[in-house]
Amino acid sequence: MPIAPHTAFELHLTIHDLPAHATAAFASRCAQLDAKPMLIELARGQYIHQPMLNKVIYASSLQVAVATAETLSRSLQANNFHLKRLKIEIPAFDADGWTDIQPGFTPYFEWHGKVSFTNTAALLALCTAHQVHLSLNALKKEAGTRFVTLREFASRQVFEARLQLLATKLEQGGWPILKQQAEYCIYDNNIILDNGWLS
């Protein structure tokens, strides 16, 4: 699939865990880089806290996107924020026929849906049944919401079927989807950070 110059790449640069006193400095540095800071807290796993810089760029190839991410990484490192993971995604609707992928990497679909964190025992049971998992962006200070994440390594059709069923069950259970995003991950150099959470 030829890549147009306007292709959107979402860069996720996860850094090593931050002490509380460094949070404001990290958020400030992200803003200076025209990027969005996040402090992801996973519901479970080996690496619960994952501070990250997020930035959407438009580029002509994955190689250009990686180079841009590496420049951002050097800027963070200059302020003692050291990279732990680089993950690059495109919109899920661009996945069909996509060939510009990290060598040796198996791409995967991912969906994030924001829901109210109510009737928590039932929500956790639903997540277990559908093999999806919860996380929180601590910077948002929205204790009453969570993000549900679905990951699928199979085809787009399998991904969409799982997503449709999950969305239906969430709505039926009283957790309307407040916000959602579907993506296709084409580069991930440290997927083991999700051990115990999604894998």
Secondary structure by P-SEA (a helix, b strand, c coil): ccccccbbbbbbbbcccccccaaaaaaaaaaaacbbbbbbbbcccccccccbbbbbbbbccaaaaaaaaaaaaaaaaaacccccbbbbbccccccccccccccccccbbbbbbbbbccaaaaaaaaaaaaccccccccccccccbbbbbbbbcccaaaaaaaaaaaaaaaaaaccccccbbbbbbcccccccccccccc
